[in-house]
Amino acid sequence: MKYSIMILPQARRFCKNITSRSERNKISDAIEQLAENPYPEGSKKLKDTNLWRITVSDYRIIYSIEKDELVIMVVKIGKRNDVYKAIMDLM
């Protein structure tokens, strides 16, 4: 069963602003792989949330899994310290 991927605008903007093409490609590849397996090796559920995270180089991809609708929603992409602060602000 394959999931659809939705990327929120702020996550998309952050990814477009990464200057390293190889880093952008790694992030894009990791997001695409979530469609096949939303729980890849190294993924972790964030405490007290319905969000998950994966690590790609120095970046974190924060996403939610909508099992009923087969949708992965990428909520935030960012550097480690910044992304967790932004997630706390959302809550």
Summary of the structure (lengths in Angstrom):
residues: 91
radius of gyration: 12.2
end to end distance: 30.6
largest distance: 36.0
contacts: 243
relative contact order: 0.22
helix: 36%
strand: 32%
